[in-house]
Amino acid sequence: MSIKILATADLHLGKQSSDVMGDYASTKFTLNKITNYCIDKSVDVLLLCGDIVDYDNRFFEAYGPLQEAFDRLGKDGIEVYLVAGNHDYGVLPQIIKTGNNKHIHLLGSDEKWEVREFTKNGQTIQFVGWSFSKRFVEESAMLSWDSSLLDPNYQTIGILHGDVGASNSRYGPINLDDLRHTDVSLWLLGHIHKPELLIEQPTVWYTGSPQALSAKEAGMHGPLLITIAPNQPLKIEQIGMSPVRYENISIDVTGVVSEEDLRNRVISDLKENAELMLTELEEVLSLVYHITLVGKNSRQREIESWKRTIVEHTARLETGTAISVRRVEAQISPEVTNLKQLAQQSSPAGILANTILAIEEDRDDPFLNELIKEWISKIETANRAGVYSSLPQESVLETTSDVARSAIKDECNRLLGELMNQISNPN
């Protein structure tokens, strides 16, 4: 007989997925799906790796759904082992204490490592975990790691919330080498929302968020199903469960000469892209695209106008998944035969061409350096302006050199395209 474990993190009860409407936008929807899956698939243990609740002020919003889930799991004999993260360090222990939650095991309170054993049909595994007790933790939990806590006769799974590879992080910095030098066969981590296998020996996973919350969280999201059988290697698979999926797609508009051409190209490419991942969309109710128009085209100004209505596009797949578009941006290059030759000129077109090449070749250029400084200064001023203070964080532009170079390149391409059109069509 095997032991079946479902593991996830960063549900952030109290939040909703952006760019979609409906009950499924709320993370309560996915909590219910996780609970149903555990019961329907006879899961033995649910592991939660922190930030299950968004913040302390979400207590009453989270309490009902979370306690209901705990009650249903308890009635079905499912044990829950969890750690608190930097968001729910205060609210999660309080919710656990208020209910009849003997089957709920919060590991590592007071930022001290704790071990609990789980036995099924004579097979025992042990879980070891460490919980946040405050919002900011600047020292690694691994500094207090003690392998003597573990029983060497049992396989061990570690659950931890923290920031791998970020030594200056205020959210529990973790060094991968510290996880390598333990007697733990599987580490399951929370904090980063993208699911990712970090290393294989020992196995270290970021479980990722089970529900994608914004366009920054593209791709499949869902918990990990871990199967442990005697004398067999661990079996780990991701279970797609997020009702919302975000995807980024580049659509080549080379050769587009009319608005009808652009519409046909967008509809065709979106359909083709979605059909390639149909098998991953069975649980997805809403597929949200961020489109980037790329390629070479002399009609950049017209395409800028034509693309404005693309965000109104909707469609539905055979899975029932609704397709929508959240944003369309253009990174179109002008139709220039020889950009390097043009860059040798001292004309406005030559200056634009040289700036584009400096960005593409990642070389130092005095004019580009001044543009980057000015762009960053203006964006920082705009970000500080009170009129923008209520915008979601994802709507605030980052003031990094890479972001500046990308924005400057887009604008140079647009201006060069218009300039070349004026030169070739003076009337």
C-alpha positions in Angstrom: 0.0 0.0 0.0 1.3 3.5 -0.9 0.9 6.8 1.0 -0.6 9.6 -1.1 0.3 13.2 -0.3 -1.0 16.4 -1.9 1.2 19.4 -1.4 0.7 23.1 -2.2 1.4 26.6 -0.9 0.6 30.3 -1.5 -3.2 30.0 -1.9 -3.6 33.5 -0.4 -7.2 33.2 0.8 -8.8 36.6 0.5 -7.3 37.3 -2.9 -8.7 36.9 -6.4 -7.2 36.3 -9.8 -7.0 39.5 -11.9 -8.6 40.1 -15.3 -11.5 37.6 -14.7 -14.9 37.7 -13.2 -17.0 35.1 -11.4 -16.9 32.9 -8.3 -13.9 31.0 -9.6 -11.7 34.1 -9.4 -11.6 33.8 -5.7 -9.0 31.5 -4.2 -11.8 30.0 -2.1 -12.8 28.2 -5.3 -9.5 26.4 -5.5 -9.4 25.6 -1.8 -12.7 23.7 -2.4 -11.2 21.9 -5.4 -8.2 20.9 -3.3 -10.5 19.5 -0.6 -12.6 17.6 -3.1 -9.6 16.1 -4.8 -8.2 14.9 -1.5 -11.5 13.2 -0.6 -12.3 11.8 -4.1 -8.7 10.5 -4.7 -8.3 9.0 -1.2 -5.3 11.2 -0.4 -3.8 10.5 3.0 -2.0 13.7 3.8 -2.4 17.4 2.7 0.8 19.5 3.1 0.5 23.3 3.1 3.8 25.2 2.8 2.7 28.6 4.0 0.8 31.8 2.9 -2.5 29.9 2.7 -4.1 33.1 4.0 -3.2 36.4 2.5 -2.9 38.6 5.6 -4.1 38.9 9.2 -6.8 41.3 8.2 -8.3 38.4 6.1 -9.1 36.4 9.2 -12.9 36.4 8.9 -12.8 36.1 5.1 -10.6 33.0 5.4 -11.9 31.5 8.6 -15.1 30.0 7.2 -13.8 28.4 4.0 -10.6 27.2 5.7 -12.3 25.7 8.7 -14.9 24.1 6.5 -12.1 22.5 4.5 -10.4 21.3 7.6 -13.7 19.8 8.9 -14.3 17.9 5.7 -10.8 16.6 5.5 -11.0 15.5 9.2 -14.2 13.6 8.6 -12.5 11.7 5.8 -9.5 10.8 8.0 -7.1 13.1 6.1 -4.2 14.6 8.1 -2.9 18.1 7.4 0.6 19.2 8.1 1.5 22.8 7.5 3.9 25.7 8.1 3.1 29.4 8.4 4.6 31.9 5.9 5.4 35.6 5.9 1.7 36.4 5.1 -0.2 34.1 7.5 2.2 33.8 10.4 -0.4 35.4 12.7 -3.7 34.4 11.3 -3.1 30.7 10.5 -2.3 29.6 14.1 -5.3 31.5 15.3 -7.7 29.8 12.9 -6.3 26.3 13.8 -6.8 27.0 17.6 -10.4 28.1 17.2 -11.7 24.8 15.7 -11.7 21.1 16.5 -8.5 20.6 14.6 -6.7 17.6 16.1 -5.8 16.4 12.6 -4.2 19.8 11.7 -0.5 19.9 12.6 1.3 23.3 12.5 5.0 22.5 12.4 7.8 24.7 13.7 6.0 27.3 15.8 8.2 30.0 17.3 10.7 29.4 14.4 11.9 26.1 15.8 12.2 22.9 13.8 9.6 20.3 14.6 9.1 16.7 13.4 5.9 14.7 13.3 5.4 11.1 12.2 2.6 9.7 10.0 1.9 5.9 9.8 -0.3 4.0 7.4 -0.4 0.2 7.2 2.8 -0.1 9.0 4.7 2.3 6.8 5.9 5.5 8.6 7.2 8.7 7.2 8.1 11.9 9.0 7.5 15.5 8.3 9.8 18.2 9.4 8.9 21.9 9.2 9.6 25.5 10.4 7.2 28.3 10.6 7.4 32.1 10.4 6.4 33.9 13.7 6.7 37.4 12.2 6.5 39.0 8.8 10.2 39.6 8.2 12.8 36.9 8.7 16.3 37.9 7.5 18.2 34.8 8.7 17.9 31.4 7.2 15.9 28.8 9.1 18.6 26.4 8.1 21.0 28.0 10.5 19.2 26.2 13.3 18.8 22.9 11.4 19.4 19.8 13.5 19.5 16.4 11.8 19.4 14.7 15.2 15.7 15.5 15.3 15.1 12.9 12.6 14.6 9.2 13.0 17.1 7.7 10.5 14.8 4.7 10.1 12.0 6.7 8.4 11.9 8.7 5.1 11.6 12.4 5.7 9.8 15.2 3.9 10.6 18.8 4.8 8.2 21.7 4.4 9.5 25.3 4.5 8.5 28.7 3.4 11.3 31.0 2.1 13.3 32.6 -0.6 15.9 30.4 -2.3 19.0 32.0 -3.6 18.2 35.4 -2.2 20.7 35.9 0.6 19.5 39.5 1.3 15.8 38.6 1.4 13.6 39.6 4.3 11.4 36.5 3.7 13.4 33.6 4.9 16.5 33.4 2.7 17.5 29.8 1.8 20.7 28.5 0.4 20.2 25.4 -1.8 23.4 23.9 -0.5 22.0 23.9 3.0 19.1 21.7 1.8 21.5 19.3 0.1 23.3 18.6 3.3 20.4 17.2 5.2 18.9 13.7 5.7 15.7 14.8 4.0 14.7 13.0 0.8 12.1 15.6 -0.4 11.9 19.4 0.4 8.6 21.2 -0.5 8.8 24.9 -0.4 6.5 27.9 -0.5 6.9 31.6 -1.3 7.6 31.6 -5.0 4.4 31.2 -7.0 5.9 29.5 -10.0 6.0 25.7 -9.7 9.6 24.5 -10.2 11.9 21.6 -9.6 15.0 23.2 -8.2 17.3 20.2 -7.7 16.9 16.4 -7.8 19.3 15.2 -5.1 17.7 15.6 -2.7 14.5 16.5 -4.5 13.6 20.2 -3.9 10.4 21.7 -5.3 8.7 25.0 -5.1 5.1 23.8 -5.2 3.9 27.1 -6.6 0.5 28.6 -6.1 -2.4 26.3 -6.8 -4.3 29.2 -8.4 -2.7 31.7 -10.7 -3.4 35.2 -9.4 -2.0 37.5 -12.1 -0.4 37.6 -15.5 3.0 37.3 -13.8 2.1 33.7 -13.0 1.9 32.3 -16.5 1.6 28.6 -17.2 0.1 25.6 -15.4 -0.7 25.9 -11.7 -1.8 23.2 -9.3 -0.6 21.1 -6.3 1.9 18.3 -6.4 0.7 14.7 -5.9 3.4 12.6 -4.1 3.1 8.8 -4.0 5.3 6.9 -1.6 5.5 3.1 -1.9 7.7 0.8 0.0 11.1 0.2 -1.6 10.1 2.5 -4.5 11.4 6.0 -5.5 9.1 8.9 -4.9 6.6 9.6 -7.6 5.8 13.3 -8.1 3.3 14.8 -10.6 1.7 18.2 -10.9 -2.1 18.2 -10.9 -3.5 21.1 -12.9 -6.1 22.7 -10.7 -6.1 26.5 -11.3 -9.4 27.7 -12.8 -7.4 30.6 -14.4 -4.4 30.3 -16.7 -2.4 33.2 -18.0 -0.3 32.9 -21.1 2.0 35.2 -23.1 2.1 34.9 -26.9 4.0 36.6 -29.6 2.2 37.1 -32.9 4.2 37.9 -36.0 2.5 40.6 -38.0 5.1 40.6 -40.9 3.1 40.9 -44.1 -0.1 42.3 -42.4 -1.4 45.1 -44.6 -5.0 45.7 -43.3 -7.0 45.5 -40.1 -8.7 42.4 -41.5 -5.3 40.7 -41.9 -4.4 41.5 -38.3 -7.7 40.2 -37.0 -7.4 36.9 -38.9 -3.8 36.5 -37.7 -4.7 37.1 -34.1 -7.7 34.7 -34.1 -5.8 32.0 -35.9 -2.7 32.2 -33.7 -4.7 32.2 -30.4 -6.7 29.2 -31.5 -3.7 27.3 -32.6 -1.8 28.1 -29.3 -4.8 27.1 -27.1 -5.4 23.8 -29.0 -1.7 22.8 -28.4 -2.4 22.7 -24.6 -6.0 21.3 -24.6 -5.0 18.4 -22.4 -3.9 20.9 -19.7 -7.1 23.0 -19.9 -9.7 20.5 -18.6 -9.8 22.3 -15.2 -9.2 25.8 -16.6 -12.3 28.0 -16.9 -10.6 31.1 -18.2 -7.5 31.4 -20.4 -6.1 34.9 -20.4 -3.6 36.1 -23.0 -1.1 38.8 -23.0 -0.3 39.4 -26.7 2.9 40.9 -28.1 2.9 41.8 -31.8 6.3 41.2 -33.3 7.9 41.1 -36.7 8.7 43.7 -39.4 6.1 45.9 -40.8 6.0 49.4 -42.3 2.5 50.1 -41.1 3.3 50.5 -37.4 1.1 53.5 -36.9 -1.9 51.7 -38.5 -1.3 48.6 -36.5 -1.2 50.6 -33.3 -4.7 51.8 -34.1 -6.0 48.4 -35.3 -4.8 46.6 -32.2 -6.9 48.7 -29.8 -10.0 46.4 -30.1 -8.1 43.1 -29.8 -8.7 43.2 -26.0 -12.4 42.7 -26.8 -11.8 39.3 -28.4 -13.4 36.3 -26.7 -13.8 32.7 -27.7 -14.6 29.3 -26.1 -12.8 26.0 -26.5 -14.3 22.5 -26.6 -13.2 22.1 -23.0 -15.5 25.0 -22.0 -12.5 27.2 -21.4 -13.2 30.9 -22.2 -10.4 32.8 -24.0 -9.9 36.5 -23.4 -7.1 39.1 -24.0 -5.9 41.3 -21.2 -3.4 43.4 -23.0 -1.8 43.9 -26.4 1.5 45.5 -27.0 3.6 46.1 -30.1 7.3 45.4 -30.5 7.4 45.7 -34.3 10.5 46.6 -36.2 10.4 48.8 -39.3 11.1 47.2 -42.7 14.7 48.4 -43.1 16.9 46.4 -45.5 20.1 47.1 -43.7 19.9 48.6 -40.2 23.6 48.6 -39.6 24.2 50.6 -42.8 21.5 53.1 -41.8 23.1 53.4 -38.3 26.2 54.9 -39.9 24.3 58.0 -40.9 24.1 61.1 -38.7 20.5 61.7 -39.7 17.6 61.2 -37.2 16.9 57.8 -38.8 20.6 56.9 -38.4 20.5 57.9 -34.7 17.4 55.8 -34.1 18.9 52.8 -36.0 22.1 53.0 -33.9 20.2 53.2 -30.6 18.2 50.0 -31.6 21.4 48.2 -32.5 23.1 49.3 -29.2 20.2 47.7 -27.3 20.2 44.5 -29.4 24.0 44.1 -29.1 24.0 45.1 -25.5 26.8 47.6 -26.1 27.7 50.8 -24.4 26.4 54.0 -26.1 26.5 57.5 -24.6 23.2 58.6 -26.2 21.4 55.4 -25.1 22.8 55.8 -21.5 21.4 59.3 -21.3 18.0 58.1 -22.6 18.0 55.3 -19.9 18.8 57.8 -17.1 16.0 60.1 -18.3 13.5 57.3 -18.7 14.2 55.9 -15.2 13.9 59.4 -13.6 10.6 60.1 -15.3 9.1 56.7 -14.4 10.2 57.0 -10.8 8.5 60.4 -10.6 5.3 59.0 -12.1 5.4 56.0 -9.7 5.7 58.3 -6.7 2.8 60.5 -7.9 -0.3 60.2 -5.6 -2.6 59.7 -8.5 -1.1 56.3 -9.1 -1.0 55.1 -5.5 -4.1 53.0 -5.7 -2.9 51.0 -8.8 -2.2 47.3 -8.3 1.5 46.7 -7.8 1.7 44.8 -11.1 0.5 48.0 -12.9 3.5 50.0 -11.6 6.5 50.0 -14.0 9.8 48.7 -12.7 12.6 51.2 -13.0 15.4 48.9 -14.0 17.8 49.3 -16.9 16.4 46.3 -18.7 12.9 47.6 -18.6 14.1 51.0 -19.8 16.0 49.5 -22.7 13.0 47.5 -23.8 10.7 50.6 -23.7 13.2 52.7 -25.5 13.7 50.1 -28.2 10.0 49.9 -28.8 9.7 53.6 -29.1 12.8 53.9 -31.4 11.3 51.2 -33.7 8.0 53.0 -33.8 9.6 56.4 -34.6 12.0 54.8 -37.2 9.0 53.1 -38.9 7.2 56.4 -39.2 10.3 58.2 -40.4 11.0 55.6 -43.1 7.3 55.8 -44.2 7.7 59.6 -44.6 10.9 59.2 -46.6 9.4 56.6 -48.9 5.9 58.3 -49.2 6.7 62.1 -49.0 3.1 63.0 -50.0 
